[in-house]
Amino acid sequence: MIDFHNHVLPGLDDGSKTMEQTISMLNHAISQGITDVICTVHYQHPKMDGIEINLKIVNDSLQKVQKQIGEKINLHSGAEVFYLPNLLEIRRDPLTVFGHGKYMLIEFQTHQLPPNYDEELYKLVMSGTTPIIAHPERYKPIQDDINIIEKLIHSGCLMQIDAGSLIGHFGTNCKNTVIKLLKRNMVHFMGSDSHNDGKRNFCLESAVNICEKLIGDLTEKLVYDNPQKLLDGENIIPWEVLEEEPKSFIKKLFSR
Ligand SMILES: [Fe+2]
């Protein structure tokens, strides 16, 4: 399995604090059958204000960790970009993109989506970079209306869910939303979004077990095929979004 989205590199953001913690997290990942970890350091996130980050800093850190952990797991560099209306400018920074400029992982604040964000994302699509929305199930506006995601997929975006959302780490609304997204074929990647060796550690294994019950063999696309294509800079064609299941007569009666 390939874990796409985590904060495992030590001391670069609000993730792992020390090399010791990083190694402990990676050993936990290995025990779950994770062979590759795409490290996604926070980029221009307000809570990282004033901390310098660039590809060299990330690669230097990554190489130190790789040397310590050995060949049991492969690390890849990358970033989780905090949405600001500057995506077209920052895509020139190689840290912000995957697959030679083909993909960018973008997160939003959880309580509201910023004005004109959809137009900015579309401009990015038109420039040749596919936006991948990080953990859409954790955003309140999406929990209220998942059809926002359908529109974003139709305009060329892809979706990455957090494994923890499926396990229930972020509450019932989040879990229900992620289940709806999966059932409607609106998910393309799953990542641990791990931050430490405690409650927010790598957790793909248990999430994959739940996911397989919901979408069967498609699960493999989320944790292997698609992240591999992203690393190789290959096209990822999203599968067709399914219509919302019609409510049963009983459900309709009680939702009035
Ligand atoms: Fe993250």
Boltz pocket constraint, residues with backbone or C-beta under 6 A from the ligand:
constraints:
  - pocket:
      binder: B
      contacts: [[A, 5], [A, 6], [A, 7], [A, 40], [A, 80], [A, 193]]
      max_distance: 6.0
